[in-house]
Amino acid sequence: MDGEGRGAMSDVIPPKQHFAAYSDRLASVLNSFDWAPVERLAEELRDCWRSGRQVFFAGNGGSAGNATHLANDFIYALSKRQGSGLRAHSLVANPSVVTCLANDEGYDTVFSLQLSVLARKSDVLIVFSGSGNSPNIVKALEEARHLGMTSYAFLGYSGGKAKSLADVPIHFEINDMQIAEDTQVIVGHMLMQWLHAQRDDIVPVNAGY
């Protein structure tokens, strides 16, 4: 058994080699990407900042963490000035609401039912999904279309059903869930820094200071 164990361990790629290969794959995905849909999202978010339109984020698992992380960045880190920030909401952030809807109506509805109450026409939905096939993400995109919202979907793999449902798919065609989730927060930080650089020129309609 000891000999077999040592043999199995010898086939494991050394950590440094694995890290370098991961970095290369992530860099390749980013360097080969067509940034046009992200540019459109950047302009949309700048208009949301000026006009007070709301931005809703949604995702599951690691993507849920990224949704809440970026909602935080756009509310505060974007400007770090009182009254100046995007009206951003993470649809995964309230566990009472999420678990109530999941228990009473089914997990597939946890985002769409929130949008049906909170969102308005001209608001923006940003969803994160590695596969693009999560039923609650699909329903959220359908509800966004019903309400007249503009929807963006950060996707990996083939893009799934969400690719055709989103108004603007942001599709990183990589068969790797971790790198797909990396792209969500990396692009989110790119957008935040681009907007942050313009904070002196933006006067939000809801700013009371």
N, C-alpha and C positions, 0 to 999 in steps of 0.2 A: 504493500500500500504506500509506504514512504517513497519507494522508487517511482511508482506511478504518479504520485503527487508532485514530485520534483519534475517529472517529464512534462506534466500538464502546465506547471508554472513556467517552464522554459519557453512555452509557445506564446506567452503573454507579451504583447508589445510593451516595451519600456515606457514609463510615463512620459518622458520628454518627447519621445517619438510620436506618441498618441496626441499629445498637446499640439505639437507642430502640425500634424496632419489635420486636426480639428481646425486650427487657425487658418490653414490653407483653404479648407473647404468653405469656411465662413467668408473669408476674403474673396474667394472666387465667386460666390453667390452675390456678394455686394458689388464687386467690380463689374460683373457682367449684366447688372440689372438695368432695365429701362426705367428711369426715374420720373417719367412723365406723369403717372398717376399719383406719385407722392408730391410732385410739384402742384398738382391740382388740389390735393388735400391741404398743402401748406397755404395756398391762397384762400381756400374755404375757411380754414381755421382763423386766418387773419381777419376775414370778414366777420366770422362769429365773434371774435374778440371785440371788434368795433361796434357791432350791431346788438350784441347781447343774446344772439341765438345760442341755444343750449347744445352741448355735445355729450352724447351718451356712449359709454364704453361697455363692452360685454365680452366674456370669454369663460372657458371652463379650465379647471386645473391650473397649470402654470400660466395659461393665458388669462385666467381670472386674476392672478397675482399681477400680471402686467397691466391689465385693465385698471386696477385700483392704483397701482404705482403711477401710471401716466395721468390718471384723473388728478392725483395729488400734484404732479408736476405742472399741469396746466392751470390748476386753481391758484397755486402759490409760487412755485419756483419760476414760472414764466416771467413774473414781474417783480415779485417780492415787495409790492407796494399795496397798501390797503385800498380795497375797492377796485384794484386793477388785476384782472385775471380772467380766464375763460370760465364760463358757467358750465363746468364739466362735472359729470356724474358717473360713478361706476355702478352698474346695475347688479354687481355681485357684493357690494359693500355692506348691505344691511342683512345680516343673517336671519333676523326675524321675518322680514318680508320674503326672502328667498325660500326659507323653510316652510313658511305658511303656504305660499303658492305651490311649492313642490308637493306638500302634503295634501292640500285641498284640490288642486287642479292638475297636478302632474309636473314633473321636472321640465318637460318640454316647453312649458309656458312661463317659466320664471323670468324671462326677459321681455317677452312680447306683452304680457299683462301689465308689467310696469310701464312700458312705453305707452300703452293705450291710455294710461292715466296721466303720466308726467310729460310726455312729449307733445309737441305741436308741429304743424306744418312748417317747413323751412328749418327745423332743427336737424342735427346731424347725428347719425349713428355710426360708430366705429366698432366693428367686431373683430375678434382675434380667434382664429381656429386653424390648427395644424392641418386637419383633414378637410375642413369645409363642409363636413356632413353632420355635425352635431345637430340633433333635432331642435334644440332650443335656439341655436344660432340661426338655423333656417327659418324658424318661426319669427324670430326677431326681425330678420330682413324682410319677411313678408309683411309684418306689421308696419315696418318703416315705410314700405311702398304704399300700403293702404293709407297711412297718415299723410303722405306727401313729403316725408323726410328725404334727405339725401344720405345714402349709405355707402360706406367704405368697408372693405373686408380684407384684412391681412391674412393670407393663406399660404399653406405649404403644399407638398405633395402635388396632386393633380388639380387642386383647388376645389374639388367636390361640387356639391349643389350650390354652395354659396357663391361660387365664381360667376354663375349666370344670374343670380338673384341680386347681387350687389350692384349699385349704380356704378361704382368704381372699384373693381378688384385690384388689390395690390398683392400680386401672386409671385412668391419666391418658390420656384419649382425645384424643391429639394426634398428628397425622401428621408428626412431626418427631423424628428420632432423637436429635438433640442435646438438645432440651428433655426428651424422655423420659428420657435419661440424667441430665440435671440434676435431675429430680425424685427420682431414686434417692438421690443424695447429700444433697440438701436435706432430704428427709424423714428420712434417716438421721441428719443432724445435729440435726434437731428432736427426734427420739427420744433421742439421746444427751444433749442438754441437759436434757430433762425428767427423765431418769433421774439425771443428775449432781446435780440439785438435791435429790435424795432420798438421797444417799450416806450421810448421817449416820444415816439410819433403816434402812438395809439391812445386815443381817449375813449374808453368804453362808455357806452350810453348809460350803464348802470353805476358808473363811478360817482360817488357822492363826496369826493374829497378833492 
